[in-house]
Amino acid sequence: MEPPAFDQLIAILTRSFAELESQALSESELGELSMKQLVYLDMIASLDRPTFSDLARSLGVSKPSVTAIVSKLMHKGYVEKVQSAEDRRAFHVLLTDKGKALSLLHENIHRRIAEHFTHALDEHELHQFARLLNKALKSAFS
């Protein structure tokens, strides 16, 4: 039997990641967030006290888009906005305790996905896989 074509492998990989994330999300409060809201939550967690402009720039979206999603995350209790001490016109977006807990849980989901590769590949294969993924990602997003 011939191995699946590359595009089929990508589809299988994408579906598998989605299933792993969906399963973990459904077992937690993360299930109440859309994927877009989860991306924003991850970005807020990775940036140091981002402003709405920082988020728009980092995510490549408009400030009104950021405002809409942040408002939903605030309503659900995952983030809060705090007025900037340096520029009273600007607001920083911060994770609440609930947001921090969810962010940590989401990191753990990614860690579990990484463990699947760690168990299936030897050290040389993992290094080669990481190098190839980095190369593909640089090409796709540059």
Secondary structure as UniProt FT lines:
FT   HELIX           6..26
FT   HELIX           29..32
FT   HELIX           35..46
FT   HELIX           52..59
FT   HELIX           63..75
FT   TURN            76..77
FT   STRAND          79..83
FT   TURN            88..89
FT   STRAND          91..95
FT   HELIX           97..120
FT   HELIX           123..140
//
